[in-house]
Amino acid sequence: MSSSLLFGTDTARKRVYLEGVLKELDTNLIKILGEEKPLGIDDVREIKRQASLDVGGSGAQAFVVWRADQMTPEAHEAFLKLLEEPPQGTHFFLCSDSAEFPDTILSRVIKIPFYGEQSLEGVDEVVSFFTDTIEKLKLDLEKSAQDGKVQKNILHKLHKCIRLMNLSYTARVSPKYLIDLYISTS
């Protein structure tokens, strides 16, 4: 899934999370919208036009939409079409104080809450996932070293695991959401 809904009242943590995720995605184009006024239908049409453009290179493009819950109904409907079939390599981050969105939009995004203190729900699962993943990558790395070649992609995945665990701590995002990010970008 290439679309996320960041909801809750802790805007500072949303920004920390976005900064880390956008670095992880290796984006060529980052467009930030909706900070001054909620999006209307013409704004969404422009996003659709920009999202369909080839930005060149191998990097992704990302659109961060603040105050997404305040879009006009027409803009929500038009944005739904983008979420249903996003252009390849395009990521959408809808940011909002609440998770009050039409069900059709909620069913197409990863929902990430940003309220108060970090919930410890799912921490054991996440620690287990990243521990197992790092152990497998370590074995792959040792095997490739025996063959006389160290695979850069293995080192990249190890580094990504460490960065995502750090992001979980600094942004205080429930770490289970980072498993989805790791899987979708690996």
C-alpha positions as CSV (number, residue, x, y, z in Angstrom):
1,M,0.0,0.0,0.0
2,S,1.5,3.3,-1.0
3,S,-0.9,5.6,0.9
4,S,-0.9,6.4,4.6
5,L,-3.2,8.4,6.9
6,L,-1.3,10.1,9.8
7,F,-3.9,11.2,12.3
8,G,-3.8,12.6,15.8
9,T,-3.0,15.8,17.5
10,D,0.8,15.4,17.8
11,T,1.9,17.3,14.7
12,A,5.5,17.4,15.7
13,R,5.8,13.6,15.8
14,K,4.0,13.4,12.5
15,R,6.7,15.7,11.0
16,V,9.5,13.6,12.5
17,Y,7.9,10.4,11.1
18,L,7.5,12.0,7.7
19,E,11.1,13.2,7.6
20,G,12.3,9.7,8.3
21,V,10.0,7.9,5.9
22,L,10.7,10.3,3.1
23,K,14.4,9.7,3.5
24,E,13.7,5.9,3.5
25,L,11.7,6.1,0.3
26,D,14.5,7.9,-1.6
27,T,12.1,10.4,-3.1
28,N,13.0,12.5,-6.1
29,L,10.0,14.8,-5.7
30,I,8.2,15.8,-2.5
31,K,5.2,18.0,-2.7
32,I,3.7,19.4,0.5
33,L,0.1,20.7,0.2
34,G,-2.8,21.9,2.4
35,E,-0.8,23.7,5.0
36,E,-2.4,27.1,4.3
37,K,-5.9,26.0,3.2
38,P,-7.7,22.7,2.7
39,L,-7.6,21.1,-0.7
40,G,-10.3,21.6,-3.3
41,I,-11.1,19.7,-6.5
42,D,-8.7,21.8,-8.6
43,D,-5.9,21.0,-6.2
44,V,-6.5,17.3,-6.4
45,R,-6.6,17.5,-10.2
46,E,-3.2,19.2,-10.1
47,I,-1.9,16.5,-7.8
48,K,-3.1,13.9,-10.3
49,R,-1.4,15.7,-13.1
50,Q,1.9,16.0,-11.2
51,A,1.7,12.4,-10.0
52,S,1.4,11.2,-13.6
53,L,4.6,13.0,-14.7
54,D,7.9,11.1,-14.9
55,V,10.2,12.7,-12.4
56,G,13.2,10.8,-13.8
57,G,15.7,8.6,-12.0
58,S,14.8,5.7,-9.8
59,G,13.5,7.6,-6.8
60,A,9.9,7.8,-5.8
61,Q,7.7,10.8,-5.5
62,A,5.7,11.7,-2.4
63,F,2.7,14.0,-1.8
64,V,2.1,15.1,1.8
65,V,-1.4,16.5,2.3
66,W,-2.0,18.4,5.5
67,R,-5.5,19.1,6.8
68,A,-6.7,16.2,4.6
69,D,-9.9,15.8,6.7
70,Q,-10.9,19.3,5.6
71,M,-10.9,18.6,1.9
72,T,-14.1,19.3,0.1
73,P,-16.4,16.3,-0.6
74,E,-15.5,16.6,-4.3
75,A,-11.8,16.7,-3.5
76,H,-12.2,13.5,-1.3
77,E,-14.0,11.8,-4.2
78,A,-11.3,12.8,-6.7
79,F,-8.5,11.8,-4.3
80,L,-10.1,8.4,-3.9
81,K,-9.4,7.7,-7.5
82,L,-5.7,8.5,-6.9
83,L,-5.6,6.2,-3.9
84,E,-7.3,3.3,-5.9
85,E,-4.7,3.4,-8.6
86,P,-1.6,5.5,-7.6
87,P,1.0,5.9,-10.3
88,Q,4.0,3.5,-9.8
89,G,6.5,4.9,-7.3
90,T,4.1,7.5,-5.9
91,H,3.3,7.7,-2.2
92,F,0.6,9.7,-0.6
93,F,0.6,10.8,3.1
94,L,-2.7,12.3,4.3
95,C,-2.2,14.2,7.6
96,S,-5.1,15.1,9.8
97,D,-6.0,15.7,13.5
98,S,-8.8,13.1,13.2
99,A,-9.5,9.9,11.4
100,E,-12.9,11.0,10.2
101,F,-12.8,10.1,6.5
102,P,-15.1,8.3,4.2
103,D,-14.8,4.5,4.6
104,T,-13.7,4.3,0.9
105,I,-10.6,6.3,1.7
106,L,-9.9,4.6,5.1
107,S,-9.9,1.2,3.3
108,R,-7.1,2.3,1.0
109,V,-4.6,3.7,3.5
110,I,-2.4,2.5,6.3
111,K,-3.7,4.3,9.4
112,I,-1.0,5.6,11.8
113,P,-2.1,7.2,15.0
114,F,-0.2,10.1,16.6
115,Y,-1.8,10.6,20.0
116,G,0.0,11.2,23.4
117,E,2.4,8.5,24.5
118,Q,3.4,5.6,22.3
119,S,1.3,2.5,22.8
120,L,3.3,-0.6,23.6
121,E,0.8,-2.7,21.7
122,G,2.6,-5.0,19.3
123,V,6.2,-4.2,20.5
124,D,7.0,-7.9,21.0
125,E,5.8,-8.8,17.5
126,V,7.9,-6.0,16.0
127,V,11.0,-6.8,18.0
128,S,10.6,-10.4,16.9
129,F,10.1,-9.4,13.3
130,F,13.2,-7.2,13.1
131,T,15.3,-9.6,15.1
132,D,14.4,-12.4,12.7
133,T,14.9,-10.2,9.7
134,I,18.3,-9.0,10.9
135,E,19.4,-12.6,11.7
136,K,18.4,-13.8,8.2
137,L,20.2,-10.8,6.6
138,K,23.3,-11.6,8.8
139,L,23.4,-15.1,7.5
140,D,23.0,-13.9,3.9
141,L,25.8,-11.4,4.4
142,E,28.1,-14.1,5.9
143,K,27.3,-16.4,2.9
144,S,28.0,-13.7,0.4
145,A,31.3,-12.8,2.1
146,Q,32.4,-16.4,1.9
147,D,31.8,-16.2,-1.9
148,G,34.1,-13.2,-1.9
149,K,31.4,-10.6,-2.6
150,V,29.5,-8.5,-0.1
151,Q,26.1,-7.8,-1.5
152,K,25.2,-4.1,-1.1
153,N,21.5,-4.8,-1.1
154,I,21.9,-6.9,2.1
155,L,23.8,-4.1,3.8
156,H,21.1,-1.7,2.6
157,K,18.4,-3.9,4.2
158,L,20.3,-4.2,7.5
159,H,20.7,-0.4,7.6
160,K,17.0,0.0,6.8
161,C,16.1,-2.2,9.8
162,I,18.2,-0.1,12.1
163,R,16.9,3.2,10.8
164,L,13.3,2.1,11.1
165,M,13.7,0.9,14.7
166,N,15.4,4.3,15.4
167,L,12.5,6.1,13.7
168,S,10.1,4.1,15.9
169,Y,11.8,5.5,19.0
170,T,12.3,9.1,17.8
171,A,8.8,9.6,16.3
172,R,7.2,7.4,18.9
173,V,5.2,5.7,16.3
174,S,3.8,2.3,17.2
175,P,6.5,0.1,15.7
176,K,4.1,-2.3,14.1
177,Y,3.4,0.3,11.4
178,L,7.1,0.2,10.5
179,I,6.9,-3.5,9.6
180,D,4.5,-2.5,6.8
181,L,6.9,0.2,5.6
182,Y,9.8,-2.2,5.6
183,I,8.0,-4.8,3.7
184,S,6.5,-2.4,1.2
185,T,9.9,-0.8,0.4
186,S,12.1,-3.9,0.4
